[in-house]
Amino acid sequence: MQIEVNEQFKFASVWLTNEEKNDTDIIKSLQPVIKKYREMKYRFVVFQSGNQNLLELTKGLLAHNKNLVNNG
């Protein structure tokens, strides 16, 4: 688990591996952390590792966005 905090933009995030995202103890341990940052008016995001190909999904997303710009 990796926690990143950006004080300038009031943004906090947690990165979870595949193993961590399925561990109920880790998920429970995040609740006080999330609460802390929400009370400080931070946006809080939990990122979880996936099972699909990141490169291919990113290419598809970029192509889709390019298509929207060109046809919008």
PyMOL commands that place a pseudoatom at each C-alpha (Angstrom):
pseudoatom trace, name=CA, resn=MET, resi=1, chain=A, elem=C, hetatm=0, pos=[0.000, 0.000, 0.000]
pseudoatom trace, name=CA, resn=GLN, resi=2, chain=A, elem=C, hetatm=0, pos=[1.236, 3.417, -0.911]
pseudoatom trace, name=CA, resn=ILE, resi=3, chain=A, elem=C, hetatm=0, pos=[-0.323, 6.646, 0.326]
pseudoatom trace, name=CA, resn=GLU, resi=4, chain=A, elem=C, hetatm=0, pos=[0.347, 9.888, -1.527]
pseudoatom trace, name=CA, resn=VAL, resi=5, chain=A, elem=C, hetatm=0, pos=[-0.682, 13.340, -0.314]
pseudoatom trace, name=CA, resn=ASN, resi=6, chain=A, elem=C, hetatm=0, pos=[-0.678, 16.538, -2.345]
pseudoatom trace, name=CA, resn=GLU, resi=7, chain=A, elem=C, hetatm=0, pos=[-1.117, 19.415, 0.065]
pseudoatom trace, name=CA, resn=GLN, resi=8, chain=A, elem=C, hetatm=0, pos=[-1.199, 22.068, -2.661]
pseudoatom trace, name=CA, resn=PHE, resi=9, chain=A, elem=C, hetatm=0, pos=[-4.275, 20.555, -4.322]
pseudoatom trace, name=CA, resn=LYS, resi=10, chain=A, elem=C, hetatm=0, pos=[-5.718, 18.961, -1.137]
pseudoatom trace, name=CA, resn=PHE, resi=11, chain=A, elem=C, hetatm=0, pos=[-5.697, 15.501, -2.663]
pseudoatom trace, name=CA, resn=ALA, resi=12, chain=A, elem=C, hetatm=0, pos=[-4.811, 12.174, -1.068]
pseudoatom trace, name=CA, resn=SER, resi=13, chain=A, elem=C, hetatm=0, pos=[-4.656, 8.767, -2.683]
pseudoatom trace, name=CA, resn=VAL, resi=14, chain=A, elem=C, hetatm=0, pos=[-3.912, 5.178, -1.772]
pseudoatom trace, name=CA, resn=TRP, resi=15, chain=A, elem=C, hetatm=0, pos=[-2.549, 2.620, -4.198]
pseudoatom trace, name=CA, resn=LEU, resi=16, chain=A, elem=C, hetatm=0, pos=[-3.400, -1.026, -3.496]
pseudoatom trace, name=CA, resn=THR, resi=17, chain=A, elem=C, hetatm=0, pos=[-1.906, -4.123, -5.103]
pseudoatom trace, name=CA, resn=ASN, resi=18, chain=A, elem=C, hetatm=0, pos=[-4.094, -7.054, -6.146]
pseudoatom trace, name=CA, resn=GLU, resi=19, chain=A, elem=C, hetatm=0, pos=[-3.318, -8.807, -2.873]
pseudoatom trace, name=CA, resn=GLU, resi=20, chain=A, elem=C, hetatm=0, pos=[-4.004, -5.730, -0.758]
pseudoatom trace, name=CA, resn=LYS, resi=21, chain=A, elem=C, hetatm=0, pos=[-7.318, -4.874, -2.396]
pseudoatom trace, name=CA, resn=ASN, resi=22, chain=A, elem=C, hetatm=0, pos=[-8.686, -8.277, -1.331]
pseudoatom trace, name=CA, resn=ASP, resi=23, chain=A, elem=C, hetatm=0, pos=[-7.415, -8.049, 2.268]
pseudoatom trace, name=CA, resn=THR, resi=24, chain=A, elem=C, hetatm=0, pos=[-10.285, -7.032, 4.548]
pseudoatom trace, name=CA, resn=ASP, resi=25, chain=A, elem=C, hetatm=0, pos=[-7.885, -5.981, 7.330]
pseudoatom trace, name=CA, resn=ILE, resi=26, chain=A, elem=C, hetatm=0, pos=[-6.163, -3.521, 5.007]
pseudoatom trace, name=CA, resn=ILE, resi=27, chain=A, elem=C, hetatm=0, pos=[-9.487, -2.154, 3.774]
pseudoatom trace, name=CA, resn=LYS, resi=28, chain=A, elem=C, hetatm=0, pos=[-10.641, -1.683, 7.381]
pseudoatom trace, name=CA, resn=SER, resi=29, chain=A, elem=C, hetatm=0, pos=[-7.365, 0.029, 8.282]
pseudoatom trace, name=CA, resn=LEU, resi=30, chain=A, elem=C, hetatm=0, pos=[-7.977, 2.601, 5.551]
pseudoatom trace, name=CA, resn=GLN, resi=31, chain=A, elem=C, hetatm=0, pos=[-11.211, 3.866, 7.092]
pseudoatom trace, name=CA, resn=PRO, resi=32, chain=A, elem=C, hetatm=0, pos=[-9.535, 6.124, 9.726]
pseudoatom trace, name=CA, resn=VAL, resi=33, chain=A, elem=C, hetatm=0, pos=[-7.140, 7.450, 7.082]
pseudoatom trace, name=CA, resn=ILE, resi=34, chain=A, elem=C, hetatm=0, pos=[-9.999, 8.290, 4.722]
pseudoatom trace, name=CA, resn=LYS, resi=35, chain=A, elem=C, hetatm=0, pos=[-11.920, 9.926, 7.551]
pseudoatom trace, name=CA, resn=LYS, resi=36, chain=A, elem=C, hetatm=0, pos=[-8.894, 12.015, 8.560]
pseudoatom trace, name=CA, resn=TYR, resi=37, chain=A, elem=C, hetatm=0, pos=[-8.396, 13.459, 5.093]
pseudoatom trace, name=CA, resn=ARG, resi=38, chain=A, elem=C, hetatm=0, pos=[-12.097, 14.021, 4.465]
pseudoatom trace, name=CA, resn=GLU, resi=39, chain=A, elem=C, hetatm=0, pos=[-12.288, 16.008, 7.700]
pseudoatom trace, name=CA, resn=MET, resi=40, chain=A, elem=C, hetatm=0, pos=[-9.404, 18.107, 6.358]
pseudoatom trace, name=CA, resn=LYS, resi=41, chain=A, elem=C, hetatm=0, pos=[-11.495, 18.727, 3.195]
pseudoatom trace, name=CA, resn=TYR, resi=42, chain=A, elem=C, hetatm=0, pos=[-9.185, 16.658, 0.996]
pseudoatom trace, name=CA, resn=ARG, resi=43, chain=A, elem=C, hetatm=0, pos=[-10.372, 14.623, -1.937]
pseudoatom trace, name=CA, resn=PHE, resi=44, chain=A, elem=C, hetatm=0, pos=[-9.497, 11.007, -1.307]
pseudoatom trace, name=CA, resn=VAL, resi=45, chain=A, elem=C, hetatm=0, pos=[-9.135, 8.248, -3.896]
pseudoatom trace, name=CA, resn=VAL, resi=46, chain=A, elem=C, hetatm=0, pos=[-8.292, 4.563, -3.611]
pseudoatom trace, name=CA, resn=PHE, resi=47, chain=A, elem=C, hetatm=0, pos=[-6.622, 3.088, -6.692]
pseudoatom trace, name=CA, resn=GLN, resi=48, chain=A, elem=C, hetatm=0, pos=[-6.648, -0.683, -7.079]
pseudoatom trace, name=CA, resn=SER, resi=49, chain=A, elem=C, hetatm=0, pos=[-4.497, -2.802, -9.351]
pseudoatom trace, name=CA, resn=GLY, resi=50, chain=A, elem=C, hetatm=0, pos=[-6.438, -4.468, -12.115]
pseudoatom trace, name=CA, resn=ASN, resi=51, chain=A, elem=C, hetatm=0, pos=[-6.174, -7.601, -14.183]
pseudoatom trace, name=CA, resn=GLN, resi=52, chain=A, elem=C, hetatm=0, pos=[-6.258, -6.133, -17.680]
pseudoatom trace, name=CA, resn=ASN, resi=53, chain=A, elem=C, hetatm=0, pos=[-3.497, -4.778, -19.917]
pseudoatom trace, name=CA, resn=LEU, resi=54, chain=A, elem=C, hetatm=0, pos=[-2.842, -1.171, -18.880]
pseudoatom trace, name=CA, resn=LEU, resi=55, chain=A, elem=C, hetatm=0, pos=[-1.071, -0.248, -22.114]
pseudoatom trace, name=CA, resn=GLU, resi=56, chain=A, elem=C, hetatm=0, pos=[-3.903, -1.485, -24.330]
pseudoatom trace, name=CA, resn=LEU, resi=57, chain=A, elem=C, hetatm=0, pos=[-6.583, 0.133, -22.186]
pseudoatom trace, name=CA, resn=THR, resi=58, chain=A, elem=C, hetatm=0, pos=[-4.692, 3.444, -22.179]
pseudoatom trace, name=CA, resn=LYS, resi=59, chain=A, elem=C, hetatm=0, pos=[-4.314, 3.327, -25.976]
pseudoatom trace, name=CA, resn=GLY, resi=60, chain=A, elem=C, hetatm=0, pos=[-8.048, 2.741, -26.294]
pseudoatom trace, name=CA, resn=LEU, resi=61, chain=A, elem=C, hetatm=0, pos=[-8.863, 5.611, -23.957]
pseudoatom trace, name=CA, resn=LEU, resi=62, chain=A, elem=C, hetatm=0, pos=[-6.563, 8.001, -25.809]
pseudoatom trace, name=CA, resn=ALA, resi=63, chain=A, elem=C, hetatm=0, pos=[-8.009, 6.967, -29.180]
pseudoatom trace, name=CA, resn=HIS, resi=64, chain=A, elem=C, hetatm=0, pos=[-11.535, 7.458, -27.852]
pseudoatom trace, name=CA, resn=ASN, resi=65, chain=A, elem=C, hetatm=0, pos=[-10.717, 10.914, -26.481]
pseudoatom trace, name=CA, resn=LYS, resi=66, chain=A, elem=C, hetatm=0, pos=[-8.998, 11.911, -29.724]
pseudoatom trace, name=CA, resn=ASN, resi=67, chain=A, elem=C, hetatm=0, pos=[-12.088, 10.809, -31.637]
pseudoatom trace, name=CA, resn=LEU, resi=68, chain=A, elem=C, hetatm=0, pos=[-14.297, 12.922, -29.386]
pseudoatom trace, name=CA, resn=VAL, resi=69, chain=A, elem=C, hetatm=0, pos=[-12.131, 15.988, -29.946]
pseudoatom trace, name=CA, resn=ASN, resi=70, chain=A, elem=C, hetatm=0, pos=[-11.960, 15.506, -33.717]
pseudoatom trace, name=CA, resn=ASN, resi=71, chain=A, elem=C, hetatm=0, pos=[-15.676, 14.831, -34.117]
pseudoatom trace, name=CA, resn=GLY, resi=72, chain=A, elem=C, hetatm=0, pos=[-17.020, 17.067, -31.382]
for i in range(1, 72): cmd.bond("trace and resi %d" % i, "trace and resi %d" % (i + 1))
show_as sticks, trace
zoom trace
